Amino acid sequence: MPPLPKRKTSKARHRVRRSHLALTAPSTEACPRCHALKLSHTVCANCGTYGGEEVIKPESKKKA
């Protein structure tokens, strides 16, 4: 049988230990061509460019 803790871990000690586990929002930047927000180091979903070059053709939005 494994050893058991002698005392209950307090809320403060528990929360201090887990303080670095908080979630952070992903970093976004403006696309230099169309100025839409995009994730860093990814192709812009709005205009399809990366590093000043068109990498993919953006999908046209169909109106129903």
Steps between C-alpha positions, in 0.01 A plus 500: 500500500646844409567766760223751566527874570504594869292819455252646253662723235372853547328688218778758487777240468302311238437817294860622525620168365261522204552871426703436182230280341274790395395515134616787282337641188676417172713782366353664190637759263363706213556368148724748312291468183135497612543607868283213628603335828684170454708265713874563497706292254193376309341570163235771507158338462354817352740567208717183494841670529801416711819704505375733227431218250168342409520142620141381462195632323242606757163332479227722360203544731180379337178685565196276534 
